[in-house]
């Protein structure tokens, strides 16, 4: 396996360091047909942390009926006690929060939608109803001393509603932010964003009082735009980018959505730009190859394929 690195040509317009919010164990695995044993998930998280990822989203405390792959959250969390990384978990409601806090979770995330159609499909609620449901959850998490991230899906486009007006995304983002979220992650759930759209949305959010330092971005690569969009966000000053080891993940409610931005592809680009991530690309690649073996299929990450000589 090659562990080659790109030539580094620093870009002074970019942040010196970027925090990669690794979502592979949660967002990446949640829709996989192959049920991954709990022990393998635990080793996946340990390996990702050992590769230098300091934030690894571990699991989700949703009802097992909705996400069977993550039904083992209670069994998994005690196996991660020695992981030297932040381990956020997704919670859908107060019950999920209680379960997470009981197992020692110190960072939680809620998952909202910028559009009514996706809120109905994913949460079976309107946008207003979902925000009302999150309000006490965020408040209770903060009271317990937990850090809260707010995910907002369909920020750029929706498979039912089409292009999402920037002002609509800003309006819902601001409301989610005002609930008390420490960070907002802007999701391009079906991968339709382009760099100019990204910059325009980030600028509009700043104008609405949401500072860049409280924003993260979460891109899908449906149209091959994820890296370009991430670079646009970095040029705007965003320093937290969501990515998934090996490019794992999609969205069960957005049939056209391909995987998340691959962590390997992001790290390769950032290494070439002289942006620090703390991630060892060789260890990360080996981890994703190992997980692809457990899933029984190759990774969609182009960097991983190039470094590991893995066939598509």
C-alpha positions as CSV (number, residue, x, y, z in Angstrom):
1,X,0.0,0.0,0.0
2,X,1.4,3.4,-1.0
3,X,1.4,6.1,1.5
4,X,2.5,8.8,-0.9
5,X,1.7,12.4,-0.2
6,X,1.0,15.4,-2.5
7,X,3.5,18.2,-3.0
8,X,2.6,20.9,-0.5
9,X,1.9,24.4,-1.9
10,X,0.5,26.5,0.9
11,X,-2.5,28.8,0.3
12,X,-2.3,31.8,2.7
13,X,-6.0,32.5,2.2
14,X,-7.0,29.2,4.0
15,X,-7.2,28.4,7.7
16,X,-3.9,27.1,9.1
17,X,-5.8,24.1,10.7
18,X,-9.0,22.3,9.9
19,X,-10.9,20.0,12.3
20,X,-12.4,17.1,10.5
21,X,-15.6,15.9,12.0
22,X,-15.5,12.2,11.2
23,X,-19.0,10.8,10.6
24,X,-18.1,7.3,9.3
25,X,-19.2,5.2,12.2
26,X,-22.6,6.9,12.4
27,X,-23.7,8.5,9.2
28,X,-21.4,6.3,7.1
29,X,-22.6,2.9,8.5
30,X,-26.3,3.7,9.3
31,X,-27.6,2.7,5.9
32,X,-25.3,-0.2,5.2
33,X,-27.2,-3.4,4.4
34,X,-24.5,-5.5,6.0
35,X,-24.9,-5.6,9.8
36,X,-21.6,-4.7,11.3
37,X,-20.8,-6.4,14.6
38,X,-20.4,-4.1,17.6
39,X,-16.8,-5.2,18.1
40,X,-16.0,-4.2,14.6
41,X,-17.6,-0.8,15.1
42,X,-15.6,-0.3,18.3
43,X,-12.4,-1.1,16.5
44,X,-13.4,1.2,13.6
45,X,-13.7,4.1,16.1
46,X,-10.4,3.2,17.8
47,X,-8.6,3.0,14.5
48,X,-10.0,6.4,13.3
49,X,-8.8,8.0,16.5
50,X,-5.4,6.4,16.2
51,X,-5.1,7.8,12.7
52,X,-5.3,11.3,14.3
53,X,-9.0,12.2,13.9
54,X,-9.9,14.0,17.1
55,X,-13.7,14.0,16.6
56,X,-15.4,10.8,15.7
57,X,-19.2,10.6,15.7
58,X,-19.8,7.3,17.3
59,X,-23.4,6.2,17.0
60,X,-27.0,7.3,17.1
61,X,-29.6,6.8,19.9
62,X,-32.6,6.6,17.6
63,X,-35.2,3.9,17.9
64,X,-33.7,0.6,16.6
65,X,-36.7,0.2,14.3
66,X,-35.6,3.2,12.3
67,X,-31.9,2.5,12.1
68,X,-31.3,-1.2,12.8
69,X,-27.6,-0.8,12.1
70,X,-27.1,1.4,15.1
71,X,-29.4,-0.5,17.5
72,X,-26.3,-1.5,19.6
73,X,-25.5,2.0,20.9
74,X,-25.8,0.9,24.5
75,X,-23.4,-2.0,23.9
76,X,-21.0,0.2,21.8
77,X,-20.4,3.2,24.1
78,X,-18.8,1.4,27.0
79,X,-16.3,-0.1,24.5
80,X,-15.1,3.4,23.6
81,X,-14.2,4.7,27.1
82,X,-10.5,4.8,26.3
83,X,-10.7,6.5,22.9
84,X,-8.6,9.7,22.8
85,X,-11.1,11.7,20.8
86,X,-14.4,13.6,21.1
87,X,-17.2,11.1,20.5
88,X,-20.5,13.0,19.6
89,X,-23.7,10.9,19.3
90,X,-26.9,11.7,17.5
91,X,-30.1,11.9,19.5
92,X,-33.6,12.4,18.1
93,X,-35.5,13.3,21.2
94,X,-35.5,13.5,25.0
95,X,-35.5,9.7,25.4
96,X,-32.5,9.4,23.1
97,X,-30.7,12.2,25.1
98,X,-31.4,10.4,28.4
99,X,-29.9,7.2,27.0
100,X,-26.9,9.0,25.7
101,X,-26.2,10.9,28.9
102,X,-26.6,7.8,31.0
103,X,-23.7,6.2,29.0
104,X,-21.5,9.2,29.5
105,X,-21.9,11.1,26.2
106,X,-20.5,14.6,26.5
107,X,-21.4,15.8,23.0
108,X,-24.8,15.3,21.3
109,X,-26.3,16.3,18.0
110,X,-29.8,16.9,16.8
111,X,-30.9,16.5,13.2
112,X,-33.2,19.0,11.6
113,X,-34.3,20.0,8.1
114,X,-34.4,23.2,6.1
115,X,-37.4,21.9,4.1
116,X,-40.9,20.8,5.0
117,X,-40.8,17.8,2.7
118,X,-37.7,16.3,4.2
119,X,-38.9,17.1,7.8
120,X,-42.0,15.2,7.0
121,X,-40.2,12.2,5.4
122,X,-37.4,12.0,8.0
123,X,-39.0,13.2,11.2
124,X,-42.7,12.9,10.4
125,X,-43.1,16.5,11.6
126,X,-43.2,20.0,10.2
127,X,-40.1,22.2,10.5
128,X,-41.8,24.1,13.3
129,X,-42.8,20.9,15.1
130,X,-39.3,19.5,14.8
131,X,-37.7,22.6,16.2
132,X,-40.2,22.6,19.1
133,X,-39.2,19.0,19.8
134,X,-35.5,19.9,19.8
135,X,-35.8,22.9,22.1
136,X,-36.1,21.0,25.4
137,X,-33.5,18.4,24.2
138,X,-30.9,21.1,23.5
139,X,-31.7,22.9,26.8
140,X,-31.5,19.6,28.8
141,X,-28.2,18.7,27.1
142,X,-26.7,22.1,27.9
143,X,-27.9,21.9,31.4
144,X,-26.1,18.5,31.7
145,X,-22.9,20.2,30.5
146,X,-23.0,18.5,27.1
147,X,-21.9,20.3,23.9
148,X,-24.6,20.4,21.2
149,X,-24.3,20.3,17.5
150,X,-27.3,21.0,15.2
151,X,-27.4,19.3,11.9
152,X,-29.5,20.9,9.2
153,X,-30.2,18.8,6.2
154,X,-31.3,19.9,2.7
155,X,-29.6,23.3,3.0
156,X,-29.0,23.6,-0.8
157,X,-31.6,21.3,-2.5
158,X,-34.4,18.9,-1.7
159,X,-35.4,15.9,-3.9
160,X,-39.1,16.9,-3.5
161,X,-38.9,20.7,-3.4
162,X,-36.0,21.3,-5.7
163,X,-33.6,24.2,-5.1
164,X,-33.9,25.6,-1.6
165,X,-33.9,29.4,-1.4
166,X,-31.0,30.8,0.6
167,X,-33.3,32.9,2.8
168,X,-35.2,29.7,3.7
169,X,-32.1,27.9,4.9
170,X,-30.9,31.0,6.7
171,X,-34.3,31.3,8.5
172,X,-34.3,27.7,9.8
173,X,-30.6,27.8,10.6
174,X,-31.0,30.9,12.7
175,X,-33.9,29.3,14.6
176,X,-31.8,26.1,15.2
177,X,-28.8,28.2,16.3
178,X,-31.0,30.2,18.7
179,X,-32.1,27.0,20.5
180,X,-28.6,27.0,21.9
181,X,-26.5,24.9,19.5
182,X,-22.8,25.4,19.9
183,X,-22.3,24.5,16.2
184,X,-24.4,24.2,13.1
185,X,-23.5,21.7,10.4
186,X,-24.9,22.7,7.0
187,X,-25.8,19.6,5.0
188,X,-25.9,19.2,1.3
189,X,-27.9,16.0,1.6
190,X,-28.4,15.3,-2.1
191,X,-25.1,16.8,-3.3
192,X,-26.4,19.6,-5.5
193,X,-24.5,22.5,-4.1
194,X,-21.8,24.3,-6.1
195,X,-19.1,26.6,-4.7
196,X,-20.8,29.9,-5.4
197,X,-24.0,28.7,-3.7
198,X,-21.9,27.7,-0.7
199,X,-20.3,31.1,-0.4
200,X,-23.6,32.9,-0.8
201,X,-25.2,30.8,1.9
202,X,-22.3,31.3,4.3
203,X,-22.3,35.1,3.7
204,X,-26.1,35.2,4.2
205,X,-25.8,33.3,7.5
206,X,-23.1,35.8,8.7
207,X,-25.4,38.7,7.8
208,X,-28.1,37.0,9.9
209,X,-25.9,36.9,12.9
210,X,-24.5,33.4,12.7
211,X,-20.7,33.6,13.0
212,X,-18.5,31.6,10.7
213,X,-16.7,30.1,13.7
214,X,-19.9,28.3,14.7
215,X,-20.5,26.7,11.3
216,X,-19.5,23.4,9.8
217,X,-20.2,22.0,6.4
218,X,-21.3,18.5,5.4
219,X,-21.2,17.7,1.7
220,X,-22.2,14.8,-0.4
221,X,-20.5,14.0,-3.7
222,X,-23.5,13.1,-5.9
223,X,-22.3,15.5,-8.7
224,X,-18.6,15.4,-7.9
225,X,-18.7,18.8,-6.1
226,X,-17.9,17.9,-2.5
227,X,-14.2,18.8,-2.5
228,X,-14.8,22.0,-4.5
229,X,-17.6,23.0,-2.1
230,X,-15.4,22.2,1.0
231,X,-12.6,24.4,-0.5
232,X,-15.1,27.3,-1.0
233,X,-16.2,27.0,2.7
234,X,-12.6,27.0,3.8
235,X,-11.9,30.1,1.8
236,X,-14.8,31.7,3.6
237,X,-13.2,30.9,6.9
238,X,-15.0,27.7,8.0
239,X,-12.6,25.4,9.9
240,X,-14.8,22.3,10.6
241,X,-15.6,20.0,7.7
242,X,-17.6,16.8,8.1
243,X,-16.2,13.7,6.2
244,X,-16.6,10.0,6.2
245,X,-13.8,7.5,6.1
246,X,-13.8,5.7,2.8
247,X,-16.7,7.9,1.6
248,X,-19.2,5.7,3.4
249,X,-22.8,6.8,3.7
250,X,-25.8,8.2,1.9
251,X,-29.3,9.2,2.9
252,X,-32.2,6.7,3.0
253,X,-34.7,9.5,2.3
254,X,-32.8,10.9,-0.6
255,X,-32.5,8.1,-3.2
256,X,-30.0,10.0,-5.4
257,X,-27.6,10.8,-2.7
258,X,-24.2,9.1,-3.0
259,X,-21.7,8.9,-0.1
260,X,-20.3,11.6,2.0
261,X,-17.2,13.5,1.2
262,X,-14.4,10.9,1.7
263,X,-12.1,11.8,4.6
264,X,-9.1,10.5,2.6
265,X,-9.9,12.8,-0.3
266,X,-10.3,15.8,2.0
267,X,-7.0,15.0,3.8
268,X,-5.1,14.6,0.5
269,X,-6.3,18.0,-0.6
270,X,-5.6,19.7,2.7
271,X,-2.1,18.2,2.9
272,X,-1.4,19.6,-0.6
273,X,-2.6,23.0,0.6
274,X,-0.4,23.0,3.7
275,X,-3.5,22.9,6.0
276,X,-2.9,21.0,9.2
277,X,-5.4,18.3,10.2
278,X,-3.4,16.0,12.5
279,X,-4.5,13.0,10.4
280,X,-2.1,10.3,9.3
281,X,-3.3,9.5,5.8
282,X,-1.6,6.1,5.7
283,X,-3.3,4.9,8.9
284,X,-6.6,6.4,7.7
285,X,-6.4,4.6,4.4
286,X,-5.5,1.3,6.0
287,X,-8.6,1.7,8.3
288,X,-10.9,2.4,5.4
289,X,-9.6,-0.6,3.5
290,X,-10.1,-2.8,6.5
291,X,-13.7,-1.6,6.9
292,X,-14.4,-2.1,3.2
293,X,-13.4,-5.7,3.8
294,X,-15.9,-6.1,6.5
295,X,-18.6,-4.5,4.3
296,X,-17.7,-6.7,1.4
297,X,-17.4,-3.9,-1.2
298,X,-14.7,-1.4,-2.3
299,X,-14.6,2.2,-1.1
300,X,-15.7,5.0,-3.4
301,X,-12.9,7.2,-2.2
302,X,-10.6,8.0,-5.1
303,X,-7.6,8.8,-2.9
304,X,-8.1,5.5,-1.1
305,X,-8.1,3.6,-4.3
306,X,-5.0,5.4,-5.6
307,X,-3.1,4.8,-2.4
308,X,-4.2,1.2,-1.8
309,X,-4.4,0.1,-5.5
310,X,-7.9,-1.0,-4.7
311,X,-10.0,-1.9,-7.7
312,X,-13.3,0.1,-8.2
